[in-house]
Amino acid sequence: SQQGEEDPQALSIQEGENATMNCSYKTSINNLQWYRQNSGRGLVHLILIRSNEREKHSGRLRVTLDTSKKSSSLLITASRAADTASYFCATDSGGYQKVTFGIGTKLQVIP
Amino acid sequence: GAGVSQTPSNKVTEKGKYVELRCDPISGHTALYWYRQSLGQGPEFLIYFQGTGAADDSGLPNDRFFAVRPEGSVSTLKIQRTERGDSAVYLCASRTGGSSGANVLTFGAGSRLTVL
């Protein structure tokens, strides 16, 4: 089962523009993470935000978390062609270490 | 090793055959996860090991799927009587142990299984 649902499912932008992806989840969480996946193989961790945090930055990435709305957003500023990939949010909750992924947003950055 | 290693990277088999997929996690990582990913979908949780024991196997779709981790390091995902619907990329991930809540996973490149 998928916990998160990303929106939009596909996004196409010009290089230099900002890309915003959203994630909604169903149950209360401990942490929310964002991962990137190139060419359908292994995922790479980008950033983690804890349930008591509202915003976090890492380089060109900005993540927000609204636990009252059970949603998160990932902003990539000044996008590059190399940012073309699929992006997934992932959550873990309760006392369990199970990490559950959403369905992903496919981002295309056009040079 | 330096990263999570999965073998084989590609496996083509016939319907009804038995398949084993291997995952070698990062040295010292006590937690190991298996996911299955179909085309255009997100990774679907299958099973999670803490040490040698399966802490959560709620994602295994049926009793044809089984996973072991006998020495708390390498894990093998076993699929019996494969069906065409089992075709997917099988991803393995590992992380350090503990209950800090920071479940940051390091993934392998995956094993692509095709059942003809």
HADDOCK unambig.tbl for C-alpha pairs under 7 A between the chains (distance, minus, plus):
assign (segid A and resid 1 and name CA) (segid B and resid 44 and name CA) 6.49 0.50 0.50
assign (segid A and resid 2 and name CA) (segid B and resid 44 and name CA) 6.77 0.50 0.50
assign (segid A and resid 30 and name CA) (segid B and resid 101 and name CA) 6.79 0.50 0.50
assign (segid A and resid 41 and name CA) (segid B and resid 109 and name CA) 5.19 0.50 0.50
assign (segid A and resid 41 and name CA) (segid B and resid 110 and name CA) 5.77 0.50 0.50
assign (segid A and resid 42 and name CA) (segid B and resid 91 and name CA) 6.96 0.50 0.50
assign (segid A and resid 42 and name CA) (segid B and resid 107 and name CA) 5.44 0.50 0.50
assign (segid A and resid 42 and name CA) (segid B and resid 108 and name CA) 5.39 0.50 0.50
assign (segid A and resid 42 and name CA) (segid B and resid 109 and name CA) 4.21 0.50 0.50
assign (segid A and resid 42 and name CA) (segid B and resid 110 and name CA) 5.96 0.50 0.50
assign (segid A and resid 43 and name CA) (segid B and resid 107 and name CA) 5.75 0.50 0.50
assign (segid A and resid 44 and name CA) (segid B and resid 106 and name CA) 6.90 0.50 0.50
assign (segid A and resid 44 and name CA) (segid B and resid 107 and name CA) 6.88 0.50 0.50
assign (segid A and resid 45 and name CA) (segid B and resid 104 and name CA) 6.96 0.50 0.50
assign (segid A and resid 45 and name CA) (segid B and resid 105 and name CA) 6.94 0.50 0.50
assign (segid A and resid 97 and name CA) (segid B and resid 103 and name CA) 6.92 0.50 0.50
assign (segid A and resid 98 and name CA) (segid B and resid 48 and name CA) 6.90 0.50 0.50
assign (segid A and resid 100 and name CA) (segid B and resid 45 and name CA) 6.40 0.50 0.50
assign (segid A and resid 101 and name CA) (segid B and resid 42 and name CA) 6.11 0.50 0.50
assign (segid A and resid 101 and name CA) (segid B and resid 43 and name CA) 5.98 0.50 0.50
assign (segid A and resid 101 and name CA) (segid B and resid 44 and name CA) 6.94 0.50 0.50
assign (segid A and resid 102 and name CA) (segid B and resid 42 and name CA) 5.61 0.50 0.50
assign (segid A and resid 103 and name CA) (segid B and resid 41 and name CA) 5.20 0.50 0.50
assign (segid A and resid 103 and name CA) (segid B and resid 42 and name CA) 4.17 0.50 0.50
assign (segid A and resid 104 and name CA) (segid B and resid 42 and name CA) 5.89 0.50 0.50
